Amino acid sequence: MANLSPKKRDRTKENLDRSCKGAAERFNKISKKYGARAYVQVCWKGRHYEYTSHDETRWPRTRDDLEIIYPLITQWTPATFVKRPPSSSNLEATPASPGKPLESAGEQPMEPKLAKDGWTARD
């Protein structure tokens, strides 16, 4: 006998909309609670979602501005959130400084696309 249940429709767009709105609400809460500035942009299949906590001409900062900021920015990439199995190596992973290759920071090299692609946040 054939399967008579209707095919479920793809709700990916609705799920992404909800996730982006929830993330914007969380960043808004961080901005209000700590007085922090936040900027987030998500691009998916030609759609752009954006949250900015401050309406200033120099916000968000340009990549050139971020490279000269001290203290150094904290960067996260998708590889930051990947759970790795325990290794027998004695190397401890440390965050890479902007402009320095990952090997010089004591971290194992990642796939080049992941090392260049990043999410940046300022302490």
Secondary structure by P-SEA (a helix, b strand, c coil): ccccccccccaaaaaaaaaaaaaaaaaaaaaaaccbbbbbbbbcccbbbbbbccccccccccaaaaaacccbbbbbccccccccccccccbbbbbbccccccccccccccccccccbbbbbcc
